[in-house]
């Protein structure tokens, strides 16, 4: 959640993941469809 | 030897922080790029039209290794270059449409930026540095969990174990994992614990709504190790 709003969705959405370490960076863009995004628990993980 | 560590990165829903302040030394010595992984063709989107209980082992493995939720990212291992001195544009054929700028240049996928050996002349061929492959997977996505379950169902436990699903998936978090799939240089292990302590890892997630940082980082030992040429 961010400011009480779901971080992703509704609808097709995207997220860019970045990992910074010593001497390297990994950047990955995901295009996410809420249909597949996952609920492990749909009430809490939209 | 393959890395023995997995980094599990969890975003705690209650931990939405401010902007990331990056120490310069962290970003200076590196050059990175995204691997030009062509999007799966519609005909390959088996997860859209086939229930998980009908997935083959190959399909399940594909989903946890190369799919919209699992991408191999390439890290070119630089030394002290502050920025790439040479770039190799590879066109926009495999470029994410969102990453094509107004001039038609691919700013993301399909583009390799590699430093050049400064001792070479300007017309020399670029010297491609060693690179490493890191598998980044949106672990908490339903299809990923289904794929691991399917692999277990098909008796592919070794394969599933090798792909290293996290031991836990908190219900209130998105979970992303990063696994070193291909070590680029001898002894390169971005997640190794040094004698001085844990490596400084900072992870962030950017969405339409803003940037979430820091993410919680959890290190999980890999249960399976193997050798590779």
Interface residues (C-beta under 8 A of the other chain):
Chain A: X1 X2 X3 X5 X7 X8 X13 X14 X15 X16 X17 X18 X19 X20 X21 X22 X23 X24 X25 X26 X27 X28 X29 X30 X31 X32 X36 X37 X38 X39 X40 X41 X44 X45
Chain B: X7 X9 X11 X13 X14 X16 X22 X26 X27 X29 X30 X32 X34 X47 X68 X69 X71 X73 X75 X77 X78 X96 X98 X99 X108 X132 X134 X136 X138 X140 X141 X142 X143 X144 X145 X169 X170 X171 X172 X173 X174 X176 X178 X190 X191 X199 X200 X201 X202 X203 X204 X205 X206 X207 X208 X209 X210 X212
